């Protein structure tokens, strides 16, 4: 069986596995974020009494989950694209070397 042809399929399976594991890790962040944002710690719900720096901190903490989700999507997409490019290079390389071998065989 052609092992180079399976490279892209393995990349897609790896990317799906990374996406699933990354999505499972997000649940661990959610509990910590709600604890940090509650009234005992940063008190992000009461915007009238907190300072500008605390508002910025609340905003940054609130963006952890979307940024982590975007990082997961970027990572999985990068795995697929990198292996697709590698697959294309291998395909083109072996097509060119086959042509060279044929022309060398005609010469001899």
N, C-alpha and C positions, 0 to 999 in steps of 0.2 A: 504494500500500500504506500502511497505517496505521503511521506512524513511532512514535507513542506506544505502540502495542501491542508494539513490538519492544524497548522500554526494559527490561523485566523480563528478557527473554532475553539481552540484552547484559550485564546485571548478573550473571546466573548464569554466563555464559561468562567474564567478568572475574574472578569469585570463584574459579572452578575454576582459572584460570590463576595467580592469586595463591597458591592452595593448593599447586599443583604446584611453583612456583618456591620457595615457602617451605619445602616439604618437601625440596627439593634442597639448600637452604642449611644445613639441619640436619646434613647429613653433614660439612660443614666444621667445625662445632662439636665433633663427637664426638672427632675426633683431638686437638684442643687440650685438651679436657677430660680425656682419658686421660693426656696428657702432664703436665698440671698436677697430677693426683691421684696420680701414681706416686711411688715411694720417693725419687727424687732431688729432688723439689720439695716438695710438701706432706706426703707420706707419709700419705695418708688411710687406708690399709689398717691401719696400726699405731695403733689408738686408745688404747693404754695409755700411750704416751709423748708424745702431742701435747697441747697446751693446749686449753682450752675455746674460745678464739678461733679456733684452727686448725680445731677440729671444726666450728665454725659456718661457717667459710670453706669447708670441704669440703662441708658440707651445701648451702650456697648455690651452689657450683659444680656440684654434682650436680643441682640443680634448674633449671639453665639450659635444658636441652633440653625438659623438660615445659612450662616457662613459655613458651618460644618457640613450641612447638606450640600451646599455648592461645591465644597472641597471634595466630597465623596463623588459627586457627579463628574467633576473635573478629573479626578484620579481614574475612575472607571473609563471615561472617554479617552483619556491619555493612554491607558493600557491597550484599548482597542485600536486606536489610531497608530500607536507605535508599532504594534505587531502587524497591522495592515501594511504600513510602509515597509517593514522588514520583509513581509511576504511578497510585496510587489518587487522589491529589489532582488530577492532571490529568484523570482519568476523571470524577471528580465535578464538577470545574470546567466541563468541556465539556458535561456533561449539564445543568448548571444554566444555562449560557449558551444552550444550544439551547432550553431552555424559555422563557427570556427573549426570544429571537429570535422564537419562535412566538407568544408573547403580544403582542409588539410588532407582528408582522405582522397579527394579528387586529385590533389597534387601528386601524391605518392602513387 
